[in-house]
Amino acid sequence: MRKLHFIALILLVLTSGMLFAWDGFNYVAASELESGIRLDWQAKNEDHVYSYVVWRSRSESNILHKCYEVISKGDGATYSYVDVEYLQKSAETGNFKFNYYVRAVMTDGSYKNSDVVQVSLTSLGVTQQTWGSIKAMFR
């Protein structure tokens, strides 16, 4: 009898986990703006989602930067974040491709990551230049 109760308890735990499984994201999209990089996303549902955290890295780097965190608003909500700090050092040059993903942090502390979206900058709004090219403009 005790064994039967134990099996029933395990089945209950397993099926309740399936009932409360999170469905993921409807979309995560990134786009270039004059003033920065805009990230937009929406979850399929927000059951058990406490917050969302936006992470960024340079495409050639494994170093992640936590950019933004927002508390979930409820089912159907859409979210936007404009990253204006993607070039943190004035001396950064080279490949201007950035990877972003959104992490859904659940109320129990677990998390689910979105797919990575990449943005290739064609113009930086204010063009990133080296000191040599700036001096050459005034010759």
GUPA-326788 format. One record per residue: residue in three letters; x, y, z of N, C-alpha, C in turn. Coordinates in nm, 3 decimals, padded with zeros to 5 digits, always signed. Layout:
<nodes>
+-----+---------+---------+---------+---------+---------+---------+---------+---------+---------+
!  aa !      nx !      ny !      nz !     cax !     cay !     caz !      cx !      cy !      cz !
+-----+---------+---------+---------+---------+---------+---------+---------+---------+---------+
! ala !       X !       Y !       Z !       X !       Y !       Z !       X !       Y !       Z !
...
+-----+---------+---------+---------+---------+---------+---------+---------+---------+---------+
</nodes>
This chain:
<nodes>
+-----+---------+---------+---------+---------+---------+---------+---------+---------+---------+
!  aa !      nx !      ny !      nz !     cax !     cay !     caz !      cx !      cy !      cz !
+-----+---------+---------+---------+---------+---------+---------+---------+---------+---------+
! met ! +00.083 ! -00.119 ! +00.000 ! +00.000 ! +00.000 ! +00.000 ! +00.087 ! +00.125 ! +00.000 !
! arg ! +00.192 ! +00.121 ! +00.079 ! +00.282 ! +00.235 ! +00.088 ! +00.348 ! +00.263 ! -00.048 !
! lys ! +00.382 ! +00.155 ! -00.117 ! +00.443 ! +00.167 ! -00.249 ! +00.347 ! +00.233 ! -00.348 !
! leu ! +00.221 ! +00.200 ! -00.340 ! +00.119 ! +00.258 ! -00.427 ! +00.105 ! +00.408 ! -00.402 !
! his ! +00.107 ! +00.450 ! -00.276 ! +00.100 ! +00.593 ! -00.243 ! +00.222 ! +00.667 ! -00.297 !
! phe ! +00.337 ! +00.605 ! -00.286 ! +00.460 ! +00.665 ! -00.335 ! +00.455 ! +00.684 ! -00.487 !
! ile ! +00.408 ! +00.583 ! -00.558 ! +00.396 ! +00.591 ! -00.704 ! +00.294 ! +00.699 ! -00.743 !
! ala ! +00.184 ! +00.706 ! -00.673 ! +00.082 ! +00.808 ! -00.700 ! +00.138 ! +00.948 ! -00.677 !
! leu ! +00.217 ! +00.963 ! -00.571 ! +00.278 ! +01.093 ! -00.542 ! +00.376 ! +01.134 ! -00.653 !
! ile ! +00.455 ! +01.041 ! -00.700 ! +00.550 ! +01.070 ! -00.809 ! +00.475 ! +01.109 ! -00.935 !
! leu ! +00.370 ! +01.037 ! -00.968 ! +00.290 ! +01.071 ! -01.087 ! +00.226 ! +01.210 ! -01.074 !
! leu ! +00.179 ! +01.242 ! -00.956 ! +00.119 ! +01.374 ! -00.933 ! +00.222 ! +01.485 ! -00.952 !
! val ! +00.341 ! +01.466 ! -00.899 ! +00.447 ! +01.565 ! -00.914 ! +00.485 ! +01.582 ! -01.061 !
! leu ! +00.501 ! +01.472 ! -01.133 ! +00.539 ! +01.478 ! -01.274 ! +00.432 ! +01.544 ! -01.359 !
! thr ! +00.306 ! +01.512 ! -01.337 ! +00.200 ! +01.572 ! -01.419 ! +00.178 ! +01.718 ! -01.382 !
! ser ! +00.196 ! +01.755 ! -01.256 ! +00.180 ! +01.897 ! -01.220 ! +00.291 ! +01.979 ! -01.284 !
! gly ! +00.410 ! +01.922 ! -01.298 ! +00.518 ! +01.992 ! -01.368 ! +00.484 ! +02.017 ! -01.513 !
! met ! +00.416 ! +01.923 ! -01.575 ! +00.375 ! +01.940 ! -01.715 ! +00.267 ! +02.045 ! -01.728 !
! leu ! +00.175 ! +02.050 ! -01.631 ! +00.067 ! +02.148 ! -01.636 ! +00.120 ! +02.291 ! -01.626 !
! phe ! +00.228 ! +02.311 ! -01.554 ! +00.280 ! +02.444 ! -01.532 ! +00.404 ! +02.473 ! -01.615 !
! ala ! +00.427 ! +02.395 ! -01.719 ! +00.543 ! +02.417 ! -01.805 ! +00.526 ! +02.549 ! -01.879 !
! trp ! +00.635 ! +02.620 ! -01.891 ! +00.633 ! +02.750 ! -01.959 ! +00.651 ! +02.728 ! -02.108 !
! asp ! +00.576 ! +02.802 ! -02.189 ! +00.573 ! +02.780 ! -02.334 ! +00.684 ! +02.849 ! -02.412 !
! gly ! +00.752 ! +02.945 ! -02.353 ! +00.859 ! +03.014 ! -02.425 ! +00.816 ! +03.150 ! -02.479 !
! phe ! +00.889 ! +03.195 ! -02.579 ! +00.868 ! +03.328 ! -02.636 ! +00.791 ! +03.322 ! -02.767 !
! asn ! +00.701 ! +03.419 ! -02.789 ! +00.639 ! +03.437 ! -02.920 ! +00.743 ! +03.489 ! -03.018 !
! tyr ! +00.820 ! +03.588 ! -02.972 ! +00.926 ! +03.644 ! -03.055 ! +01.027 ! +03.719 ! -02.969 !
! val ! +01.148 ! +03.727 ! -03.020 ! +01.253 ! +03.815 ! -02.970 ! +01.318 ! +03.874 ! -03.094 !
! ala ! +01.319 ! +04.006 ! -03.105 ! +01.372 ! +04.072 ! -03.225 ! +01.461 ! +04.188 ! -03.183 !
! ala ! +01.567 ! +04.208 ! -03.259 ! +01.659 ! +04.320 ! -03.234 ! +01.671 ! +04.401 ! -03.362 !
! ser ! +01.682 ! +04.533 ! -03.345 ! +01.698 ! +04.621 ! -03.461 ! +01.784 ! +04.740 ! -03.424 !
! glu ! +01.845 ! +04.797 ! -03.525 ! +01.934 ! +04.912 ! -03.507 ! +01.851 ! +05.040 ! -03.513 !
! leu ! +01.879 ! +05.130 ! -03.421 ! +01.820 ! +05.264 ! -03.419 ! +01.933 ! +05.365 ! -03.428 !
! glu ! +01.900 ! +05.490 ! -03.454 ! +02.003 ! +05.595 ! -03.452 ! +02.064 ! +05.608 ! -03.313 !
! ser ! +01.982 ! +05.587 ! -03.211 ! +02.028 ! +05.611 ! -03.074 ! +02.072 ! +05.484 ! -03.001 !
! gly ! +02.066 ! +05.368 ! -03.065 ! +02.106 ! +05.246 ! -02.998 ! +02.053 ! +05.124 ! -03.067 !
! ile ! +02.042 ! +05.016 ! -02.992 ! +01.990 ! +04.890 ! -03.042 ! +01.863 ! +04.858 ! -02.963 !
! arg ! +01.756 ! +04.832 ! -03.035 ! +01.627 ! +04.804 ! -02.971 ! +01.600 ! +04.655 ! -02.971 !
! leu ! +01.560 ! +04.606 ! -02.855 ! +01.522 ! +04.466 ! -02.839 ! +01.375 ! +04.462 ! -02.800 !
! asp ! +01.296 ! +04.383 ! -02.872 ! +01.153 ! +04.366 ! -02.844 ! +01.125 ! +04.219 ! -02.822 !
! trp ! +01.036 ! +04.187 ! -02.729 ! +00.999 ! +04.048 ! -02.707 ! +00.862 ! +04.036 ! -02.644 !
! gln ! +00.807 ! +03.916 ! -02.659 ! +00.681 ! +03.880 ! -02.597 ! +00.684 ! +03.731 ! -02.567 !
! ala ! +00.634 ! +03.694 ! -02.451 ! +00.626 ! +03.553 ! -02.413 ! +00.493 ! +03.496 ! -02.458 !
! lys ! +00.490 ! +03.365 ! -02.480 ! +00.364 ! +03.300 ! -02.515 ! +00.266 ! +03.306 ! -02.399 !
! asn ! +00.317 ! +03.294 ! -02.278 ! +00.239 ! +03.317 ! -02.157 ! +00.338 ! +03.358 ! -02.048 !
! glu ! +00.284 ! +03.410 ! -01.940 ! +00.373 ! +03.453 ! -01.832 ! +00.346 ! +03.377 ! -01.704 !
! asp ! +00.291 ! +03.256 ! -01.719 ! +00.269 ! +03.172 ! -01.602 ! +00.402 ! +03.145 ! -01.533 !
! his ! +00.412 ! +03.183 ! -01.409 ! +00.529 ! +03.158 ! -01.325 ! +00.654 ! +03.236 ! -01.367 !
! val ! +00.641 ! +03.338 ! -01.452 ! +00.756 ! +03.421 ! -01.488 ! +00.761 ! +03.538 ! -01.391 !
! tyr ! +00.875 ! +03.553 ! -01.323 ! +00.892 ! +03.664 ! -01.230 ! +00.947 ! +03.787 ! -01.303 !
! ser ! +01.052 ! +03.768 ! -01.385 ! +01.114 ! +03.882 ! -01.452 ! +01.183 ! +03.837 ! -01.580 !
! tyr ! +01.228 ! +03.936 ! -01.656 ! +01.308 ! +03.912 ! -01.777 ! +01.439 ! +03.987 ! -01.763 !
! val ! +01.548 ! +03.924 ! -01.807 ! +01.680 ! +03.986 ! -01.803 ! +01.737 ! +03.983 ! -01.945 !
! val ! +01.784 ! +04.099 ! -01.992 ! +01.844 ! +04.109 ! -02.125 ! +01.995 ! +04.097 ! -02.110 !
! trp ! +02.056 ! +04.010 ! -02.192 ! +02.201 ! +03.988 ! -02.192 ! +02.256 ! +04.022 ! -02.330 !
! arg ! +02.378 ! +04.078 ! -02.332 ! +02.443 ! +04.117 ! -02.457 ! +02.588 ! +04.070 ! -02.457 !
! ser ! +02.638 ! +04.039 ! -02.577 ! +02.780 ! +04.012 ! -02.595 ! +02.820 ! +04.058 ! -02.735 !
! arg ! +02.948 ! +04.088 ! -02.753 ! +03.000 ! +04.110 ! -02.888 ! +02.998 ! +03.976 ! -02.958 !
! ser ! +02.977 ! +03.974 ! -03.089 ! +02.963 ! +03.847 ! -03.159 ! +03.086 ! +03.759 ! -03.149 !
! glu ! +03.205 ! +03.820 ! -03.138 ! +03.329 ! +03.742 ! -03.130 ! +03.372 ! +03.714 ! -02.986 !
! ser ! +03.287 ! +03.750 ! -02.890 ! +03.325 ! +03.738 ! -02.749 ! +03.229 ! +03.646 ! -02.674 !
! asn ! +03.279 ! +03.584 ! -02.571 ! +03.195 ! +03.503 ! -02.482 ! +03.161 ! +03.579 ! -02.354 !
! ile ! +03.201 ! +03.705 ! -02.346 ! +03.175 ! +03.785 ! -02.227 ! +03.034 ! +03.842 ! -02.236 !
! leu ! +02.951 ! +03.810 ! -02.139 ! +02.813 ! +03.857 ! -02.136 ! +02.800 ! +03.978 ! -02.045 !
! his ! +02.713 ! +04.070 ! -02.084 ! +02.682 ! +04.188 ! -02.002 ! +02.532 ! +04.188 ! -01.974 !
! lys ! +02.498 ! +04.198 ! -01.847 ! +02.358 ! +04.211 ! -01.810 ! +02.318 ! +04.356 ! -01.837 !
! cys ! +02.221 ! +04.375 ! -01.925 ! +02.183 ! +04.509 ! -01.970 ! +02.062 ! +04.565 ! -01.898 !
! tyr ! +01.965 ! +04.480 ! -01.868 ! +01.835 ! +04.531 ! -01.827 ! +01.757 ! +04.421 ! -01.759 !
! glu ! +01.674 ! +04.458 ! -01.664 ! +01.583 ! +04.363 ! -01.601 ! +01.449 ! +04.430 ! -01.578 !
! val ! +01.342 ! +04.357 ! -01.605 ! +01.207 ! +04.411 ! -01.586 ! +01.119 ! +04.301 ! -01.525 !
! ile ! +01.032 ! +04.339 ! -01.433 ! +00.937 ! +04.247 ! -01.372 ! +00.828 ! +04.218 ! -01.475 !
! ser ! +00.783 ! +04.093 ! -01.482 ! +00.680 ! +04.056 ! -01.580 ! +00.551 ! +04.132 ! -01.551 !
! lys ! +00.480 ! +04.166 ! -01.659 ! +00.358 ! +04.248 ! -01.651 ! +00.231 ! +04.166 ! -01.661 !
! gly ! +00.240 ! +04.045 ! -01.711 ! +00.121 ! +03.961 ! -01.726 ! +00.102 ! +03.918 ! -01.870 !
! asp ! +00.018 ! +03.817 ! -01.889 ! -00.004 ! +03.760 ! -02.022 ! -00.039 ! +03.867 ! -02.125 !
! gly ! +00.020 ! +03.852 ! -02.244 ! -00.008 ! +03.944 ! -02.354 ! +00.080 ! +04.067 ! -02.357 !
! ala ! +00.158 ! +04.089 ! -02.253 ! +00.243 ! +04.209 ! -02.247 ! +00.357 ! +04.200 ! -02.347 !
! thr ! +00.393 ! +04.314 ! -02.403 ! +00.511 ! +04.322 ! -02.489 ! +00.615 ! +04.406 ! -02.417 !
! tyr ! +00.741 ! +04.380 ! -02.448 ! +00.851 ! +04.446 ! -02.380 ! +00.948 ! +04.503 ! -02.483 !
! ser ! +01.008 ! +04.616 ! -02.448 ! +01.110 ! +04.679 ! -02.532 ! +01.222 ! +04.732 ! -02.444 !
! tyr ! +01.341 ! +04.726 ! -02.497 ! +01.457 ! +04.782 ! -02.429 ! +01.547 ! +04.842 ! -02.536 !
! val ! +01.594 ! +04.966 ! -02.515 ! +01.689 ! +05.028 ! -02.606 ! +01.824 ! +05.033 ! -02.537 !
! asp ! +01.920 ! +04.964 ! -02.597 ! +02.056 ! +04.957 ! -02.544 ! +02.136 ! +05.071 ! -02.603 !
! val ! +02.170 ! +05.170 ! -02.522 ! +02.251 ! +05.282 ! -02.568 ! +02.396 ! +05.268 ! -02.521 !
! glu ! +02.425 ! +05.163 ! -02.448 ! +02.560 ! +05.143 ! -02.395 ! +02.632 ! +05.027 ! -02.462 !
! tyr ! +02.595 ! +04.995 ! -02.585 ! +02.657 ! +04.882 ! -02.654 ! +02.802 ! +04.907 ! -02.686 !
! leu ! +02.842 ! +05.032 ! -02.703 ! +02.984 ! +05.065 ! -02.716 ! +03.025 ! +05.135 ! -02.587 !
! gln ! +03.080 ! +05.059 ! -02.495 ! +03.109 ! +05.111 ! -02.363 ! +03.239 ! +05.188 ! -02.355 !
! lys ! +03.330 ! +05.163 ! -02.446 ! +03.458 ! +05.231 ! -02.443 ! +03.477 ! +05.305 ! -02.574 !
! ser ! +03.521 ! +05.429 ! -02.570 ! +03.536 ! +05.507 ! -02.692 ! +03.642 ! +05.448 ! -02.784 !
! ala ! +03.730 ! +05.364 ! -02.732 ! +03.838 ! +05.307 ! -02.814 ! +03.796 ! +05.179 ! -02.885 !
! glu ! +03.674 ! +05.131 ! -02.863 ! +03.632 ! +05.007 ! -02.928 ! +03.619 ! +05.028 ! -03.078 !
! thr ! +03.675 ! +04.938 ! -03.153 ! +03.667 ! +04.943 ! -03.299 ! +03.645 ! +04.803 ! -03.352 !
! gly ! +03.624 ! +04.793 ! -03.480 ! +03.618 ! +04.662 ! -03.543 ! +03.478 ! +04.616 ! -03.570 !
! asn ! +03.453 ! +04.489 ! -03.544 ! +03.329 ! +04.422 ! -03.577 ! +03.215 ! +04.473 ! -03.488 !
! phe ! +03.114 ! +04.531 ! -03.550 ! +03.002 ! +04.583 ! -03.473 ! +02.881 ! +04.491 ! -03.488 !
! lys ! +02.899 ! +04.368 ! -03.443 ! +02.791 ! +04.271 ! -03.437 ! +02.770 ! +04.236 ! -03.291 !
! phe ! +02.646 ! +04.239 ! -03.249 ! +02.614 ! +04.212 ! -03.109 ! +02.510 ! +04.102 ! -03.100 !
! asn ! +02.527 ! +04.014 ! -03.002 ! +02.432 ! +03.908 ! -02.975 ! +02.352 ! +03.944 ! -02.850 !
! tyr ! +02.223 ! +03.920 ! -02.857 ! +02.134 ! +03.945 ! -02.744 ! +02.049 ! +03.821 ! -02.720 !
! tyr ! +02.015 ! +03.799 ! -02.593 ! +01.909 ! +03.704 ! -02.562 ! +01.838 ! +03.751 ! -02.437 !
! val ! +01.715 ! +03.703 ! -02.421 ! +01.632 ! +03.739 ! -02.306 ! +01.619 ! +03.615 ! -02.220 !
! arg ! +01.640 ! +03.633 ! -02.092 ! +01.625 ! +03.523 ! -01.995 ! +01.496 ! +03.547 ! -01.917 !
! ala ! +01.407 ! +03.449 ! -01.919 ! +01.286 ! +03.453 ! -01.837 ! +01.320 ! +03.386 ! -01.704 !
! val ! +01.313 ! +03.463 ! -01.597 ! +01.341 ! +03.411 ! -01.464 ! +01.209 ! +03.373 ! -01.399 !
! met ! +01.197 ! +03.246 ! -01.360 ! +01.073 ! +03.194 ! -01.304 ! +01.063 ! +03.224 ! -01.155 !
! thr ! +00.943 ! +03.214 ! -01.102 ! +00.920 ! +03.244 ! -00.960 ! +00.994 ! +03.147 ! -00.869 !
! asp ! +01.028 ! +03.028 ! -00.919 ! +01.101 ! +02.932 ! -00.836 ! +01.253 ! +02.948 ! -00.848 !
! gly ! +01.299 ! +03.050 ! -00.925 ! +01.442 ! +03.075 ! -00.939 ! +01.504 ! +03.012 ! -01.062 !
! ser ! +01.435 ! +02.921 ! -01.128 ! +01.488 ! +02.862 ! -01.251 ! +01.474 ! +02.965 ! -01.363 !
! tyr ! +01.531 ! +02.936 ! -01.479 ! +01.520 ! +03.030 ! -01.591 ! +01.521 ! +02.958 ! -01.724 !
! lys ! +01.470 ! +03.027 ! -01.824 ! +01.469 ! +02.979 ! -01.963 ! +01.522 ! +03.092 ! -02.050 !
! asn ! +01.613 ! +03.060 ! -02.141 ! +01.671 ! +03.159 ! -02.231 ! +01.602 ! +03.156 ! -02.367 !
! ser ! +01.590 ! +03.274 ! -02.426 ! +01.541 ! +03.282 ! -02.563 ! +01.652 ! +03.241 ! -02.659 !
! asp ! +01.619 ! +03.229 ! -02.785 ! +01.722 ! +03.212 ! -02.887 ! +01.804 ! +03.341 ! -02.894 !
! val ! +01.926 ! +03.330 ! -02.940 ! +02.012 ! +03.448 ! -02.956 ! +01.972 ! +03.521 ! -03.084 !
! val ! +01.961 ! +03.653 ! -03.074 ! +01.940 ! +03.737 ! -03.192 ! +02.063 ! +03.822 ! -03.212 !
! gln ! +02.102 ! +03.843 ! -03.337 ! +02.224 ! +03.919 ! -03.366 ! +02.189 ! +04.046 ! -03.442 !
! val ! +02.258 ! +04.154 ! -03.408 ! +02.243 ! +04.281 ! -03.478 ! +02.377 ! +04.319 ! -03.536 !
! ser ! +02.380 ! +04.347 ! -03.666 ! +02.499 ! +04.400 ! -03.733 ! +02.473 ! +04.547 ! -03.759 !
! leu ! +02.556 ! +04.631 ! -03.703 ! +02.534 ! +04.774 ! -03.719 ! +02.591 ! +04.821 ! -03.853 !
! thr ! +02.508 ! +04.890 ! -03.928 ! +02.553 ! +04.948 ! -04.054 ! +02.594 ! +05.092 ! -04.035 !
! ser ! +02.529 ! +05.158 ! -03.941 ! +02.570 ! +05.292 ! -03.903 ! +02.552 ! +05.302 ! -03.753 !
! leu ! +02.637 ! +05.374 ! -03.689 ! +02.632 ! +05.381 ! -03.543 ! +02.564 ! +05.507 ! -03.494 !
! gly ! +02.486 ! +05.574 ! -03.579 ! +02.427 ! +05.699 ! -03.538 ! +02.535 ! +05.805 ! -03.539 !
! val ! +02.616 ! +05.805 ! -03.437 ! +02.737 ! +05.886 ! -03.434 ! +02.848 ! +05.791 ! -03.473 !
! thr ! +02.911 ! +05.815 ! -03.585 ! +03.008 ! +05.721 ! -03.639 ! +03.124 ! +05.703 ! -03.544 !
! gln ! +03.156 ! +05.577 ! -03.515 ! +03.270 ! +05.544 ! -03.430 ! +03.397 ! +05.559 ! -03.512 !
! gln ! +03.487 ! +05.642 ! -03.467 ! +03.610 ! +05.667 ! -03.542 ! +03.731 ! +05.664 ! -03.449 !
! thr ! +03.847 ! +05.639 ! -03.509 ! +03.971 ! +05.642 ! -03.432 ! +04.023 ! +05.784 ! -03.428 !
! trp ! +04.115 ! +05.813 ! -03.336 ! +04.173 ! +05.947 ! -03.325 ! +04.244 ! +05.986 ! -03.455 !
! gly ! +04.309 ! +05.890 ! -03.519 ! +04.381 ! +05.920 ! -03.644 ! +04.286 ! +05.968 ! -03.752 !
! ser ! +04.169 ! +05.905 ! -03.764 ! +04.076 ! +05.947 ! -03.868 ! +04.011 ! +06.081 ! -03.834 !
! ile ! +03.993 ! +06.110 ! -03.706 ! +03.939 ! +06.241 ! -03.666 ! +04.040 ! +06.351 ! -03.696 !
! lys ! +04.168 ! +06.330 ! -03.666 ! +04.272 ! +06.431 ! -03.697 ! +04.282 ! +06.454 ! -03.846 !
! ala ! +04.267 ! +06.345 ! -03.925 ! +04.278 ! +06.358 ! -04.070 ! +04.165 ! +06.445 ! -04.128 !
! met ! +04.051 ! +06.449 ! -04.064 ! +03.939 ! +06.531 ! -04.113 ! +03.973 ! +06.679 ! -04.107 !
! phe ! +04.062 ! +06.719 ! -04.018 ! +04.092 ! +06.861 ! -03.999 ! +04.221 ! +06.903 ! -04.067 !
! arg ! +04.281 ! +06.819 ! -04.150 ! +04.403 ! +06.855 ! -04.223 ! +04.371 ! +06.926 ! -04.350 !
+-----+---------+---------+---------+---------+---------+---------+---------+---------+---------+
</nodes>
